[in-house]
Amino acid sequence: MSIEFYDVKKREKVQVPESEVRKVRYESTTKTGKQSVRYAFRATHNGSKLTKFASEADWKALDAPIEES
């Protein structure tokens, strides 16, 4: 199965196999001090670094290695 990413440099959608996808969590603190977490998938396709943001449920469902942000 593959995951669809948008390649900004080529301005087109590309399919990347799940075996090449890594999971990453982006954590930040808002102005009010609240902790914010965003979940994403990362991959490299033809030399382009690709990122796709996802829901927490989709992120947990995918069996992929976790990359440090």
Z-matrix of the N, CA and C atoms (Angstrom, degrees):
N
C 1 1.450
C 2 1.525 1 108.91
N 3 1.309 2 116.78 1 153.02
C 4 1.457 3 120.02 2 -178.77
C 5 1.523 4 110.63 3 -128.17
N 6 1.328 5 115.44 4 162.68
C 7 1.460 6 122.89 5 179.12
C 8 1.519 7 107.63 6 -114.83
N 9 1.324 8 115.83 7 139.53
C 10 1.457 9 121.56 8 -178.10
C 11 1.525 10 110.31 9 -91.95
N 12 1.327 11 116.10 10 124.89
C 13 1.456 12 123.80 11 176.38
C 14 1.526 13 108.12 12 -116.87
N 15 1.325 14 116.50 13 160.73
C 16 1.463 15 120.77 14 173.98
C 17 1.521 16 107.60 15 -106.56
N 18 1.320 17 117.08 16 120.85
C 19 1.460 18 122.94 17 178.59
C 20 1.535 19 107.97 18 -88.32
N 21 1.324 20 116.56 19 109.24
C 22 1.465 21 121.61 20 -175.85
C 23 1.524 22 111.17 21 -67.14
N 24 1.324 23 117.37 22 -37.33
C 25 1.467 24 120.38 23 -178.88
C 26 1.523 25 111.85 24 -65.76
N 27 1.321 26 116.64 25 -41.00
C 28 1.471 27 120.22 26 -178.54
C 29 1.529 28 112.50 27 -92.84
N 30 1.320 29 116.99 28 -9.99
C 31 1.468 30 122.99 29 -178.71
C 32 1.523 31 112.03 30 56.15
N 33 1.326 32 115.43 31 48.00
C 34 1.459 33 120.23 32 177.00
C 35 1.517 34 110.23 33 -152.79
N 36 1.323 35 115.68 34 159.87
C 37 1.459 36 121.01 35 177.25
C 38 1.520 37 108.80 36 -83.60
N 39 1.331 38 115.86 37 141.01
C 40 1.457 39 121.38 38 179.23
C 41 1.521 40 108.96 39 -129.37
N 42 1.320 41 115.96 40 149.51
C 43 1.454 42 122.96 41 177.82
C 44 1.529 43 108.33 42 -100.01
N 45 1.337 44 115.88 43 129.53
C 46 1.466 45 121.01 44 179.55
C 47 1.527 46 107.50 45 -122.95
N 48 1.337 47 118.80 46 129.65
C 49 1.464 48 121.24 47 178.69
C 50 1.532 49 111.10 48 -60.73
N 51 1.324 50 116.32 49 145.18
C 52 1.466 51 121.02 50 -179.11
C 53 1.523 52 112.13 51 -59.41
N 54 1.330 53 117.40 52 -26.96
C 55 1.464 54 120.58 53 -179.49
C 56 1.526 55 112.28 54 -66.32
N 57 1.341 56 118.19 55 -19.73
C 58 1.466 57 122.20 56 -179.30
C 59 1.531 58 112.74 57 -100.71
N 60 1.338 59 116.71 58 2.71
C 61 1.467 60 121.45 59 -175.97
C 62 1.526 61 110.12 60 -97.03
N 63 1.342 62 115.42 61 141.26
C 64 1.459 63 122.30 62 175.84
C 65 1.527 64 108.54 63 -120.07
N 66 1.330 65 117.00 64 150.99
C 67 1.455 66 121.54 65 178.66
C 68 1.527 67 109.03 66 -99.21
N 69 1.339 68 116.09 67 146.00
C 70 1.460 69 120.24 68 178.71
C 71 1.533 70 108.93 69 -145.11
N 72 1.337 71 115.61 70 146.00
C 73 1.467 72 122.09 71 175.37
C 74 1.518 73 107.83 72 -115.53
N 75 1.335 74 115.92 73 131.05
C 76 1.457 75 121.62 74 176.44
C 77 1.519 76 107.75 75 -106.88
N 78 1.332 77 116.76 76 116.78
C 79 1.463 78 121.48 77 -179.69
C 80 1.518 79 108.93 78 -110.91
N 81 1.334 80 115.52 79 134.52
C 82 1.455 81 120.13 80 177.85
C 83 1.520 82 109.04 81 -145.26
N 84 1.318 83 115.23 82 163.81
C 85 1.451 84 121.75 83 178.96
C 86 1.527 85 108.49 84 -112.67
N 87 1.334 86 116.34 85 130.70
C 88 1.459 87 121.00 86 179.95
C 89 1.524 88 110.43 87 -78.87
N 90 1.325 89 116.63 88 174.77
C 91 1.463 90 121.11 89 179.33
C 92 1.517 91 112.16 90 -59.72
N 93 1.328 92 116.22 91 -33.57
C 94 1.463 93 120.39 92 -178.47
C 95 1.523 94 112.53 93 -83.16
N 96 1.318 95 117.81 94 -1.27
C 97 1.454 96 121.88 95 177.41
C 98 1.519 97 113.94 96 93.85
N 99 1.310 98 117.86 97 2.16
C 100 1.452 99 121.99 98 179.30
C 101 1.529 100 110.02 99 -75.60
N 102 1.328 101 116.03 100 140.83
C 103 1.461 102 121.71 101 179.03
C 104 1.521 103 109.35 102 -84.11
N 105 1.321 104 118.27 103 127.49
C 106 1.457 105 123.62 104 -179.96
C 107 1.525 106 109.08 105 -115.95
N 108 1.334 107 116.39 106 134.16
C 109 1.466 108 121.23 107 -179.88
C 110 1.521 109 108.46 108 -125.66
N 111 1.341 110 116.28 109 130.03
C 112 1.463 111 122.05 110 174.85
C 113 1.524 112 107.75 111 -119.94
N 114 1.308 113 115.38 112 140.23
C 115 1.457 114 122.08 113 -178.46
C 116 1.521 115 109.45 114 -107.48
N 117 1.338 116 115.66 115 140.09
C 118 1.469 117 118.80 116 -177.19
C 119 1.521 118 110.77 117 -149.59
N 120 1.333 119 113.91 118 161.84
C 121 1.462 120 122.67 119 171.89
C 122 1.520 121 107.18 120 -112.13
N 123 1.337 122 116.59 121 140.90
C 124 1.464 123 120.93 122 179.27
C 125 1.518 124 108.72 123 -126.51
N 126 1.330 125 114.79 124 148.14
C 127 1.469 126 121.12 125 177.79
C 128 1.515 127 108.81 126 -157.51
N 129 1.326 128 115.67 127 165.79
C 130 1.459 129 121.94 128 173.78
C 131 1.518 130 107.02 129 -121.79
N 132 1.331 131 116.21 130 129.29
C 133 1.463 132 121.20 131 -178.41
C 134 1.523 133 108.74 132 -135.85
N 135 1.323 134 117.00 133 117.38
C 136 1.469 135 123.06 134 -178.88
C 137 1.522 136 112.17 135 51.76
N 138 1.312 137 116.70 136 41.49
C 139 1.457 138 121.55 137 177.58
C 140 1.519 139 115.15 138 83.88
N 141 1.318 140 118.62 139 -3.94
C 142 1.466 141 122.16 140 179.27
C 143 1.522 142 109.75 141 -98.95
N 144 1.320 143 116.28 142 133.35
C 145 1.458 144 120.85 143 175.23
C 146 1.521 145 108.16 144 -84.57
N 147 1.336 146 116.03 145 126.94
C 148 1.454 147 121.39 146 -175.89
C 149 1.518 148 110.36 147 -117.09
N 150 1.326 149 116.85 148 142.28
C 151 1.461 150 123.34 149 176.69
C 152 1.513 151 108.54 150 -133.00
N 153 1.333 152 115.75 151 136.35
C 154 1.465 153 121.14 152 175.76
C 155 1.521 154 107.43 153 -133.61
N 156 1.329 155 116.47 154 120.81
C 157 1.453 156 120.73 155 178.32
C 158 1.521 157 108.85 156 -79.32
N 159 1.346 158 115.82 157 146.18
C 160 1.456 159 121.22 158 -174.62
C 161 1.523 160 110.15 159 -142.32
N 162 1.316 161 114.84 160 167.56
C 163 1.462 162 119.93 161 175.99
C 164 1.534 163 108.71 162 -75.86
N 165 1.312 164 115.35 163 161.91
C 166 1.467 165 120.08 164 179.93
C 167 1.530 166 110.36 165 -62.63
N 168 1.334 167 117.46 166 -38.34
C 169 1.466 168 121.59 167 179.97
C 170 1.524 169 111.30 168 -63.35
N 171 1.335 170 117.66 169 -45.36
C 172 1.473 171 121.30 170 178.18
C 173 1.519 172 110.71 171 -64.73
N 174 1.340 173 116.65 172 -38.83
C 175 1.457 174 122.12 173 -178.77
C 176 1.528 175 110.19 174 -63.42
N 177 1.336 176 115.88 175 -44.95
C 178 1.472 177 119.80 176 -179.39
C 179 1.529 178 111.96 177 -70.43
N 180 1.337 179 117.38 178 -30.00
C 181 1.467 180 121.23 179 -177.22
C 182 1.525 181 112.75 180 -71.42
N 183 1.320 182 117.56 181 -27.73
C 184 1.464 183 120.60 182 -177.59
C 185 1.523 184 110.34 183 -81.36
N 186 1.323 185 115.68 184 129.69
C 187 1.462 186 121.66 185 177.98
C 188 1.522 187 108.33 186 -92.26
N 189 1.348 188 115.06 187 90.01
C 190 1.459 189 120.57 188 -178.86
C 191 1.526 190 108.51 189 -141.12
N 192 1.332 191 117.84 190 157.63
C 193 1.474 192 119.43 191 177.82
C 194 1.532 193 111.42 192 -65.88
N 195 1.335 194 115.35 193 146.74
C 196 1.457 195 121.15 194 -179.97
C 197 1.512 196 108.63 195 -93.36
N 198 1.325 197 116.25 196 129.29
C 199 1.458 198 123.80 197 179.49
C 200 1.522 199 108.82 198 -100.94
N 201 1.313 200 117.16 199 140.78
C 202 1.470 201 120.93 200 176.97
C 203 1.516 202 109.67 201 -76.58
N 204 1.346 203 116.47 202 135.40
C 205 1.471 204 119.63 203 179.73
C 206 1.504 205 111.60 204 -88.94
